[in-house]
Amino acid sequence: MIPPSWLDRLQEQAAHRRALGRERTIHPAVGVDVCSNDYLGLRRDPRLAEAAATAARAHGAGAGAARLLRGTCPLHDELEVTLARWKGTAACLLFNTGYQANATLLPALAGAGDAVFSDALNHASLVDGCRMARARGAHVGVFGHLDLADLASQLSGWRAAAPRTALALVATDAVFSMDGDAADLPALVDLCERQGALLLIDEAHATGLLGADGAGLAQLQGVRGRVPLVMGTLGKAVGAFGAFVCCDTVLRDHLLNTARGFIFSTALPPPVLGAALEGIRIARAEPWRRERALALADRLRDALGQPRQPSAIVPVPVGADAAAVRLAETLQLQGFDIRAVRPPTVPEGSARLRITTGAHLEDAQVESLIEALLKVLGS
Ligand SMILES: *Cc1c(COP(=O)(O)O)cnc(C)c1O
């Protein structure tokens, strides 16, 4: 039985969410997928399913334990080696989810006296990592979105007053999940190297999609191998599940010993590892997939009069929550699976449709999506 005082509280909060039009509900997938992060169309590729089945037969359906106990199978090692080579780092450590990686690697590195500087539009998992670091006594500075002048001034301001042993870490999404724009990694690498700050980039939406070999934004921008902490996920373009941090062996060793989201969680199961290895192989071997996803995003941006971005995420700004929901529903009735994204996922007053493109889409589908969008947007 829920105590009556709790029931009152929960019902009040639910009524408040409803009044704001901010109730979150789970809708099944319907219509053409223009909202998932399956950019390369690999999620349902039979080769990944086959690789998952093969891995399950060879190594079991579950890992059985955390990595540091008995949970490691040869596929964990193979996937870490594959990812490190792809990203151009010496080592790699798998995490079960990107959320777990970001939320627990920041407090594993930054403690009392240290500082974490975080882009204002970073993913919620990095925001929670900052909160955890703050709970350990670190200073958290949020800098304006893509505003490196603000970051530089916050860094030097903090440095001037900080104890000599205190260290700084800078965390940013590579491609921003709700805006589809990208960080300037060469400038960030330079700034962090000059200031002695450790740079963490989150390549959740760049891995598999950007760069000559699909290795990500760092590769596209010519700084592959120069970013000390490259985090990414395997559940988006790669079509499987899980996450990783590519880094040097010193950092891997530190995270393996201190990141609680790694230590206290059952290892990724073998079928997921098999699927991820196959997803990475295909992502690299079939560049037409990323080229197609990006070309379709360009086509959509051009039609909407938006500047091009190196991503397959095309936000359509709306503003008011209710209007965004109404637009999404209208487009859903026309057969497109489009979802409204509302605060607190995005800042107040910036509700939007978040449209994504993928290799699985046909030209005709994107053209009719454009037609439908222009019509409902009244242009
Ligand atoms: C999806 C996402 C994550 C979380 O990854 P999961 O593996 O889904 O938990 C982290 N960061 C960014 C930028 C993301 O878009």
The ligand as a Gaussian input file, in Angstrom:
#p B3LYP/6-31G(d) Opt

LIG

0 1
 C       21.864000       8.295000     -26.054000
 C       22.897000       9.148000     -25.431000
 C       23.564000       8.742000     -24.271000
 C       23.126000       7.538000     -23.482000
 O       23.505000       6.365000     -24.078000
 P       22.677000       5.027000     -23.746000
 O       23.592000       3.937000     -24.149000
 O       21.421000       5.109000     -24.535000
 O       22.417000       5.045000     -22.269000
 C       24.612000       9.500000     -23.825000
 N       24.969000      10.634000     -24.459000
 C       24.316000      11.084000     -25.549000
 C       24.766000      12.355000     -26.204000
 C       23.249000      10.370000     -26.050000
 O       22.572000      10.827000     -27.094000

